[in-house]
Amino acid sequence: MEKKTFTVPNIGCDGCVRTIVNELSQKPGVKQVTGNVPNKQVTVEWGDPATWESIKNTLKEIDYPAAEPA
């Protein structure tokens, strides 16, 4: 099981977080998704067959890309 917290600059409201949670929760292997609007952060917990790459790709597809670390 892997877990990652990351920033999503496009988060502006609870509806944004709901969209991210709904989309990522449908991915096989994703166990839990939570979001924090004020911090613009999302935490995802996943196992096989989900991968960090597939999660990042889904976020990009729904216009909520994860910020790349500097």
C-alpha atoms as a printed R data frame, in Angstrom:
   type eleno elety resid chain resno       x      y       z
1  ATOM     1    CA   MET     A     1   0.000  0.000   0.000
2  ATOM     2    CA   GLU     A     2   1.301  3.443  -0.904
3  ATOM     3    CA   LYS     A     3   0.173  6.844   0.301
4  ATOM     4    CA   LYS     A     4   1.017 10.287  -1.050
5  ATOM     5    CA   THR     A     5  -0.026 13.857  -0.214
6  ATOM     6    CA   PHE     A     6   0.444 16.405  -2.964
7  ATOM     7    CA   THR     A     7  -0.672 19.879  -4.039
8  ATOM     8    CA   VAL     A     8  -3.305 20.473  -6.723
9  ATOM     9    CA   PRO     A     9  -3.205 24.210  -7.550
10 ATOM    10    CA   ASN     A    10  -6.583 24.115  -9.368
11 ATOM    11    CA   ILE     A    11  -8.548 23.264  -6.192
12 ATOM    12    CA   GLY     A    12 -10.831 26.181  -5.384
13 ATOM    13    CA   CYS     A    13 -13.808 24.715  -3.550
14 ATOM    14    CA   ASP     A    14 -15.394 21.619  -2.046
15 ATOM    15    CA   GLY     A    15 -16.827 20.777  -5.474
16 ATOM    16    CA   CYS     A    16 -13.298 20.505  -6.861
17 ATOM    17    CA   VAL     A    17 -12.340 18.081  -4.096
18 ATOM    18    CA   ARG     A    18 -15.544 16.078  -4.672
19 ATOM    19    CA   THR     A    19 -14.697 15.732  -8.377
20 ATOM    20    CA   ILE     A    20 -11.175 14.526  -7.573
21 ATOM    21    CA   VAL     A    21 -12.419 12.085  -4.918
22 ATOM    22    CA   ASN     A    22 -15.149 10.705  -7.211
23 ATOM    23    CA   GLU     A    23 -12.818 10.224 -10.186
24 ATOM    24    CA   LEU     A    24  -9.894  8.701  -8.298
25 ATOM    25    CA   SER     A    25 -12.124  6.472  -6.154
26 ATOM    26    CA   GLN     A    26 -13.329  4.730  -9.332
27 ATOM    27    CA   LYS     A    27  -9.792  3.602 -10.204
28 ATOM    28    CA   PRO     A    28  -9.074 -0.035  -9.326
29 ATOM    29    CA   GLY     A    29  -6.592 -0.184  -6.447
30 ATOM    30    CA   VAL     A    30  -7.350  3.282  -5.037
31 ATOM    31    CA   LYS     A    31  -8.382  2.745  -1.402
32 ATOM    32    CA   GLN     A    32  -8.880  6.269  -0.044
33 ATOM    33    CA   VAL     A    33  -8.873  9.844  -1.330
34 ATOM    34    CA   THR     A    34  -9.165 12.958   0.830
35 ATOM    35    CA   GLY     A    35  -8.792 16.616  -0.025
36 ATOM    36    CA   ASN     A    36  -8.096 19.862   1.790
37 ATOM    37    CA   VAL     A    37  -9.429 23.001   0.078
38 ATOM    38    CA   PRO     A    38  -7.515 25.687   2.065
39 ATOM    39    CA   ASN     A    39  -4.174 23.886   1.556
40 ATOM    40    CA   LYS     A    40  -5.048 22.774  -2.004
41 ATOM    41    CA   GLN     A    41  -3.816 19.301  -1.075
42 ATOM    42    CA   VAL     A    42  -5.003 15.791  -1.843
43 ATOM    43    CA   THR     A    43  -3.982 12.566  -0.110
44 ATOM    44    CA   VAL     A    44  -4.361  9.289  -1.988
45 ATOM    45    CA   GLU     A    45  -3.821  5.778  -0.665
46 ATOM    46    CA   TRP     A    46  -3.506  3.002  -3.239
47 ATOM    47    CA   GLY     A    47  -2.284 -0.496  -4.000
48 ATOM    48    CA   ASP     A    48  -2.078 -2.701  -7.092
49 ATOM    49    CA   PRO     A    49  -3.126 -2.290  -9.854
50 ATOM    50    CA   ALA     A    50  -3.115  1.512  -9.340
51 ATOM    51    CA   THR     A    51   0.171  3.376  -9.773
52 ATOM    52    CA   TRP     A    52   1.266  6.927  -9.068
53 ATOM    53    CA   GLU     A    53   1.609  7.461 -12.832
54 ATOM    54    CA   SER     A    54  -1.986  6.346 -13.479
55 ATOM    55    CA   ILE     A    55  -3.250  8.586 -10.662
56 ATOM    56    CA   LYS     A    56  -1.336 11.585 -12.057
57 ATOM    57    CA   ASN     A    57  -2.697 10.870 -15.544
58 ATOM    58    CA   THR     A    58  -6.282 10.763 -14.261
59 ATOM    59    CA   LEU     A    59  -5.797 14.077 -12.453
60 ATOM    60    CA   LYS     A    60  -4.446 15.638 -15.642
61 ATOM    61    CA   GLU     A    61  -7.412 14.294 -17.666
62 ATOM    62    CA   ILE     A    62  -9.927 15.935 -15.302
63 ATOM    63    CA   ASP     A    63  -8.010 19.267 -15.259
64 ATOM    64    CA   TYR     A    64  -6.727 18.925 -11.703
65 ATOM    65    CA   PRO     A    65  -3.053 18.103 -12.339
66 ATOM    66    CA   ALA     A    66  -0.787 17.462  -9.382
67 ATOM    67    CA   ALA     A    67   1.887 20.124  -8.910
68 ATOM    68    CA   GLU     A    68   5.329 18.818  -9.674
69 ATOM    69    CA   PRO     A    69   7.820 19.340  -6.854
70 ATOM    70    CA   ALA     A    70  10.340 22.094  -7.541
